Amino acid sequence: MDEQKKGSFLVDTMVFTKRSIITIIRNPLIFIPNLIISLFFLFVYEGGLSGISQLPAFEGANYLAFILPVSIVSAAIGGAGGAGQALVKDLENGYFSRLLLTPSSRLAIVLGPIIAGMLQLLIQTILILVIAYFLGLEVAAGFGGVVVVLLLTLGWGLAFAGYSVGVALRTKNAQSAQAGTFVFFPLIFLSTTFVPYELIEAGWLKIAATINPTTYLFEAMRSVFIDGWEPWPLVRGFLVIALLCAITITFSAVSASKAVSSD
Amino acid sequence: MDGSILVHDLVKTYKGDVKAVRGVSFEVAEGEFFAFLGPNGAGKSTTVQILTTLVKPTSGTIQIGGVNVNEQPERVRWNIGVALQETGIDPVLTGRELIEMQARLFGFTKKKAKERASELLTLVDLNDAAERPCGKYSGGMRRRLDLALTLVHKPKILFLDEPTTGLDPSNRKAIWKEIKRLNKEEGTTIFLTTQYLEEADQLADRISIINEGRIVASGSVEELKRTLGFDAIQLVFHEPEEAERASVVLNDVGENIERSREEVTIYTENGTQLLSELVRMLDEQQLSPKTLNVKPPSLDDVFINVTNKQKERV
């Protein structure tokens, strides 16, 4: 018995990640609607709005490349939000307590669904990029640009997963956790979603877009799709994501330590 | 690490000054079968949650197998098996997958985890359902799977929080049989909570009765019945009204009197001596019971008596 008594963080994390992946695969409804909405964004906005890229503010950019980040980022939010949803389910049906009663790493319990969410998000993003490629996407920064976009998406997903896990562990019920995902709307739409900053009419929306971290993510992705290698948008994008991750992961870690040691 | 449990002056107060456990102390020796008996809301589940590292106590010392729960919760988790009242099971995974996963978390290799899962599925008679998602299991099957999950790492101490509540008799008997076997054959220490007197009576070596966060009586089943030192005189009448009148008339006779519909039970120190006087008093009121008998107290009687005494004190 004694040789078994070595808890292994890596094994625990693998076990929890595998379990989350199985759960996602057996419940296609977890990811299919989210993927469809993202592709819907891509097709509808590209189909309906691509004419406006004739405007001088677009500087000759292809509208597909302009709108693609919106589709990618919205898919990422859905994928990352799944991590929180998975934990809420465990909390609600009591399986979470069963896991807490094992000597497994507490961090691994929370990390498993997050890693699975990241993998889901990665596959979704690649799928969206492949579809965009067949629609005629050209990446100015080449293959390296695609890698940058994937990294940005993962960073963003991690930040959102931290947020969704934090909310889940704090509220411990599905409705509240679901309500928490509504930040999706301001994050996606109060930004340079459809047109460049210069073309935004309302002053309040300009202010919102400046504050909204998503704006810097969109700009970073657009720079590699449209302009090639430009340092500033990328630096800003990665900095904003690093900052967001620091905040939301701290939030989720604090929530997790409260949830696992109830007073 | 042995199989003992030591609890000293355990107190748990929740926010808003809700006192769930108000100073509970007890000891369970290795290999002993100990039952915590009490009504809903007595503090049984809270005590189990504290003893099993899920909830932190407000104050008090707890040693599980000689290890302090507050200081080394992880060491405690390696040695205990816990079946909680609300069985939490991931509905998407199959029974086999859940047991294998549980085994992996307890440090089994993949191969060993598979072997253990097969053993346990046979033990709890779930072989036929092993490849089905647990969401499709019946209540009894879930409880059996939960027991299997609890036993994965062959724990020295088992905590079972109302393991048979809501089960039909055949499932209940199956669970009883298995926990008896674990205690007798494998020497597993068992801490069981229950609201069923019959269950405690049938299974436990020793019982503590808990009510409103305090232990009100402790001992072996026989001791409890004896220390009560009471006989129960049971009178059954034809009509509830007769029983009602009788309970008023006989109010001063015994220490304690209980009435439910046609039945009146009087707890008294010496039942046989009191009988003639009792019959005379009933005669005067022209009350004649359908049946009358004197019996040594059952565990039910002990339970009713100690919880009533507590009410009187408050």
Interface residues (C-beta under 8 A of the other chain):
Chain A: M1 Q4 K5 K6 G7 S8 V11 D12 V15 R19 I22 T23 R26 N27 D90 N93 G94 Y95 F96 S97 R98 L99 L100 L101 T102 P103 S104 S261 S262 D263
Chain B: T52 T53 L54 V55 K56 E74 R77 W78 I80 V82 L84 E86 T87 G88 I89 D90 P91 V92 L93 E97 M101 Q102 R104 L105 F106 G107 F108 P133 L149 H153 K154
